[in-house]
């Protein structure tokens, strides 16, 4: 992932704005991605791209393998299981959906978010890019918080679905969800 040293965005470049956090009343886990893909930004929904296996993995782990019929059903399932979703970056410049193409990434206010949701005891990064950016931008929080890095659910990750599913089961089993 490339990060420009200057925080200035050229006048011919448009910054993308990410999604607000998906959070219920008493989150215990924060799943942190890097930045929503194009499909997610267009729909205003986390993990909207059918090539991304996140929703299917959550359905298999949290919903007895029953696919979510609607985005609202997906949201409710996460909230009922005390899982919050957000991303590392609030804004960035990127062509396409690949994390490696992110430039000028401006981090979300994760310190404030975690301060407002002190019930969060575990942060699971959806892939190594989110983990690396969190560690780089929030060194102290990285030292203080219990963190795990799960395999990326992105379609760009060529690992087989069952390998991703098993990895996420292990990461989520570190809490009382399962």
C-alpha positions as a printed NumPy array, in Angstrom:
array([[  0.   ,   0.   ,   0.   ],
       [  1.415,   3.364,  -0.882],
       [  1.041,   6.33 ,   1.384],
       [  2.133,   9.717,   0.13 ],
       [  4.297,  11.651,   2.553],
       [  2.299,  14.831,   2.03 ],
       [ -1.202,  15.182,   3.4  ],
       [ -2.069,  17.436,   0.476],
       [ -4.293,  15.979,  -2.224],
       [ -3.787,  17.453,  -5.675],
       [ -6.677,  19.432,  -7.129],
       [ -7.283,  16.828,  -9.844],
       [ -7.759,  14.017,  -7.314],
       [-10.965,  13.254,  -5.444],
       [-10.816,  11.819,  -1.954],
       [-13.17 ,   8.962,  -1.14 ],
       [-15.015,   8.94 ,   2.168],
       [-15.569,   5.658,   3.978],
       [-18.602,   4.378,   5.857],
       [-19.613,   5.185,   9.43 ],
       [-18.985,   2.469,  11.995],
       [-21.521,  -0.307,  12.323],
       [-21.906,  -0.652,  16.071],
       [-24.535,  -1.868,  18.505],
       [-25.115,  -1.066,  22.162],
       [-22.442,  -3.267,  23.753],
       [-19.735,  -4.243,  21.249],
       [-17.063,  -6.645,  22.47 ],
       [-15.204,  -7.11 ,  19.189],
       [-14.188,  -4.565,  16.581],
       [-13.482,  -5.989,  13.144],
       [-11.317,  -3.476,  11.38 ],
       [-10.818,  -3.39 ,   7.635],
       [ -8.657,  -1.001,   5.654],
       [-11.186,   0.908,   3.504],
       [-14.466,  -0.115,   1.819],
       [-14.341,  -1.325,  -1.767],
       [-16.1  ,   0.485,  -4.603],
       [-19.231,  -1.687,  -4.405],
       [-19.539,  -1.064,  -0.656],
       [-19.118,   2.677,  -1.105],
       [-21.761,   2.777,  -3.858],
       [-24.276,   0.778,  -1.804],
       [-23.34 ,   2.277,   1.563],
       [-22.958,  -1.26 ,   2.94 ],
       [-20.009,  -3.073,   4.444],
       [-18.685,  -6.005,   2.398],
       [-21.191,  -5.544,  -0.446],
       [-18.944,  -7.022,  -3.14 ],
       [-19.99 , -10.633,  -3.763],
       [-16.324, -11.488,  -4.375],
       [-15.601, -10.687,  -0.734],
       [-16.398, -13.645,   1.524],
       [-16.921, -11.7  ,   4.777],
       [-20.73 , -11.871,   4.823],
       [-20.717, -15.564,   3.936],
       [-18.15 , -16.29 ,   6.653],
       [-20.229, -14.391,   9.225],
       [-23.363, -16.266,   8.115],
       [-21.561, -19.602,   8.455],
       [-20.19 , -18.759,  11.91 ],
       [-22.957, -16.646,  13.448],
       [-26.12 , -17.557,  11.526],
       [-25.93 , -21.382,  11.354],
       [-24.796, -21.21 ,   7.737],
       [-27.961, -19.446,   6.605],
       [-27.118, -16.634,   4.16 ],
       [-28.278, -13.169,   5.077],
       [-31.281, -12.183,   2.954],
       [-30.796,  -8.447,   3.508],
       [-28.111,  -6.057,   4.661],
       [-30.259,  -5.233,   7.678],
       [-30.252,  -8.915,   8.656],
       [-26.437,  -8.919,   8.382],
       [-26.19 ,  -5.761,  10.531],
       [-28.54 ,  -7.142,  13.178],
       [-26.652, -10.431,  13.4  ],
       [-23.36 ,  -8.635,  14.006],
       [-24.902,  -6.342,  16.604],
       [-26.612,  -9.262,  18.377],
       [-23.211, -10.944,  18.575],
       [-21.599,  -7.764,  19.923],
       [-19.456,  -7.217,  16.838],
       [-18.713,  -3.749,  15.473],
       [-17.278,  -2.999,  12.014],
       [-15.203,  -0.085,  10.86 ],
       [-12.18 ,   0.713,   8.74 ],
       [ -8.714,   2.121,   9.308],
       [ -9.203,   5.041,   6.972],
       [-11.894,   7.695,   7.026],
       [-10.786,   9.078,   3.659],
       [ -8.277,   8.186,   0.992],
       [ -7.541,   8.404,  -2.696],
       [ -7.727,   5.12 ,  -4.563],
       [ -8.394,   3.896,  -8.086],
       [-10.431,   0.694,  -7.88 ],
       [-10.832,  -1.333,  -4.69 ],
       [ -7.354,  -2.701,  -3.952],
       [ -5.74 ,  -1.782,  -0.619],
       [ -2.366,  -1.567,  -2.342],
       [ -3.637,   1.44 ,  -4.31 ],
       [ -4.62 ,   3.517,  -1.268],
       [ -2.955,   6.936,  -1.134],
       [ -3.362,   9.855,   1.261],
       [ -5.12 ,   7.664,   3.819],
       [ -6.495,   9.652,   6.743],
       [ -7.167,   7.401,   9.753],
       [-10.544,   7.213,  11.417],
       [-10.807,   8.497,  14.983],
       [-10.236,   5.063,  16.483],
       [ -8.939,   6.363,  19.814],
       [-12.202,   8.249,  20.354],
       [-14.3  ,   5.334,  19.1  ],
       [-12.59 ,   2.851,  21.428],
       [-12.855,   5.347,  24.301],
       [-16.598,   5.597,  23.673],
       [-16.934,   1.804,  23.416],
       [-14.8  ,   0.525,  26.272],
       [-16.627,  -2.8  ,  26.139],
       [-14.505,  -3.676,  23.075],
       [-11.899,  -6.126,  24.309],
       [-10.649,  -7.508,  21.007],
       [ -9.787,  -5.98 ,  17.651],
       [ -9.686,  -8.38 ,  14.716],
       [ -8.033,  -7.036,  11.603],
       [ -9.501,  -8.21 ,   8.314],
       [ -6.141,  -8.869,   6.698],
       [ -2.591,  -7.718,   7.258],
       [ -3.006,  -4.316,   5.585],
       [ -5.448,  -3.168,   8.269],
       [ -3.134,  -4.53 ,  10.981],
       [ -0.064,  -2.78 ,   9.568],
       [ -1.884,   0.544,   9.186],
       [ -3.309,   0.338,  12.718],
       [  0.119,  -0.42 ,  14.145],
       [  1.672,   2.436,  12.166],
       [ -1.01 ,   5.028,  13.035],
       [ -1.92 ,   3.953,  16.573],
       [  1.272,   2.592,  18.139],
       [  0.117,   3.01 ,  21.749],
       [ -3.32 ,   1.483,  21.14 ],
       [ -1.649,  -1.425,  19.348],
       [  0.417,  -2.107,  22.468],
       [ -2.575,  -1.763,  24.815],
       [ -5.304,  -3.641,  22.962],
       [ -5.788,  -7.351,  22.409],
       [ -5.507,  -7.752,  18.643],
       [ -5.666, -10.602,  16.161],
       [ -5.119, -10.609,  12.418],
       [ -7.486, -12.79 ,  10.407],
       [ -7.048, -13.78 ,   6.786],
       [ -8.371, -11.145,   4.428],
       [-11.839, -11.949,   3.132],
       [-11.139,  -9.987,  -0.042],
       [-11.593, -11.717,  -3.366],
       [ -7.978, -10.696,  -4.04 ],
       [ -6.907, -13.208,  -1.369],
       [ -6.573, -16.458,  -3.332],
       [ -6.838, -18.721,  -0.274],
       [ -9.649, -21.257,  -0.432],
       [-12.918, -20.328,   1.275],
       [-12.647, -23.14 ,   3.848],
       [ -9.202, -21.933,   4.907],
       [-10.547, -18.409,   5.418],
       [-13.599, -19.742,   7.275],
       [-11.508, -21.891,   9.629],
       [ -9.177, -18.964,  10.321],
       [-12.083, -16.652,  11.199],
       [-13.626, -19.337,  13.418],
       [-10.388, -19.456,  15.409],
       [-10.169, -15.667,  15.712],
       [-13.789, -15.339,  16.817],
       [-13.457, -18.284,  19.225],
       [-11.138, -16.1  ,  21.313],
       [-14.316, -14.509,  22.638],
       [-17.478, -15.926,  24.12 ],
       [-19.365, -15.801,  20.788],
       [-18.884, -19.473,  20.111]])
